[in-house]
Amino acid sequence: MTGHPASVRVSVDVRAAPGAAFAAFTEEIDSWYVKDRHTLADSARAVAVRLEPGVGGRLVEVYDRTTGEGREFGRITVWEPGRRLVFTDERGTEVKVCFDPAGGMTRVTLEHRGLERLRPDLAQEHARHGWRLLLPWYQRHMSEQEHQREE
């Protein structure tokens, strides 16, 4: 990849209504978000990932399960259950997630914008990997949940 990407856009389809897809993305983030040294600031301390609902809510890398305290890595700026979610991260980039009906399924489209604010190597890393990997983790979680409901 050459140049300095300004954004990355990824879509997946899940077999759920938009409201259920939104709820799973936000409320079940700790179940689908793969926690390792590539996705967390301090993977040795992190015990969970939490997304607090509503505008002003935080995305938190949780270090203490009892108190829920940890490191904030994002802040919710738009909260429209079943439609869209937008948050900014500590680097000043923005992530927009839309949940659109798509023929009995929901198309979940995530756009990570503002990558031009990052160093070129970080922007390219986000464009090559980042949400291109994370959104399929969510899709896999949704497929597993569907399979469990069918049993």
N, C-alpha and C positions, 0 to 999 in steps of 0.2 A: 504494500500500500504506500502510495506517495502522497505528499501534501499533508495538510493539517485539517482533518475532518472537523466540521462544526457540529455535527450531530450524528447519531446512529438511530435507526428505526427498525424495530423488530416486531413481528406479529405472530401469534399462535392462535389456533382455534381450540376451544374447549367445549365439551358437551355439558353445558349448564346455561341457565338463564343469566342475563347480565347481572342481576342482583346477587345471585349465588356466586357467580364468578368473582365479583367485586369483594364479597364477604370472604371468600377463600383467599384471595390475594392479600387482603389486609389483616383479617383476624387469624389466619392460619400461616402467616409468614414464617413463623418459627418451624413449622412442619416441612415447608418446601425449600426454604433458603438454605443452601449448603454452606455450612460454616467451616471455613478453613483459612489457612494463612493468606490465600489470595483474595478472600472476600471480606475479611475482617481486619481491623487495625491491630487487635490484640487477641488472636485466636486462642492463645494459651489461657487467657482469663475468661473469655466469653462463654456464657452458659446458655444464652438464648438471644434471639433477635425479636424486637417488639415494635409494632407500629401503633401509635396512639391515635384513635379516631378523631376526626374533626380538624378544621382549620386551626393551625397552631400546634397540632399534635406533632410528636417527635418520632423519628425512627431511631431506635436505641439498640446499641450493642450492649446487652445486659451482662454485667459482671457479678451481680449479687442477686440470686433468685429470690431471696427473702424480701429485700427492699425494692428490687426492680431497678436499682441504680446502675448506671453504666455510662457509656460514651454516646452522646448524640451524634448521629451522622447525617441527619436530614430533618427538615421541618416542612409540615404539610401547609401548602398555600391554597389548594383547591380540594374540596371534599364533596363530591356529588355521588353518593352511593348508587351503584348500578350504572353509572355513566362514565365518570372520570375522577382521577386522582392526580394531583400535581404536588411534587415536593422539590425543594432545593436542598443541595448538599453543602457540606462545609467548604467546598471549593468554589461555590458560586455557580455550579451547573444546575440544570433543571431537568427533572424527569416527569414526563406526562404519560399517564396510562389511561387508555380509553377502552371501554367495554361496549361493543356494538353487536346487536343481534345479527346473525349471519346464517339464515336458513336452518333454524332449529339448534344452532350452536351460538357461541359468543366468540367474536374475534376480539382478542386482547392485543392492542397495539401499544407498544411502549416506545417513546421517543426520548432519547437523552440528548438535550440541547445544551449549547454553551461550551462545547468541548474546545473551542478556540481559546478559551480562558486558561486551558491547561498547557503544560509543556508539550511540545509536539510528540514526544515519545509516549506520554501518558494518554494523549488524545488518540493516538493510533492504537494503543493497547485497548482502550475502551471500545473503539470502533471494531477491532478484530475479535475481542472476547467480551468482556463486560456483560451487558444485558443479553447479548447473543447466546450466552450460556445460561444465565440466570432465568430468563423467561421460559426456556424449555424445562427447567427444573419445576417451575410452577405448572406447566402443562403436564408433566409426568405425575405430579401430585394429584392434579385433577383427574387424570385417567385412573390412577390407583383408587381414588375415592369413588369413582363411578363403578369400578370393578367390585369394590367391597359392597356397594349398595345392591349390586346384582346378585350377590351370593346369598 
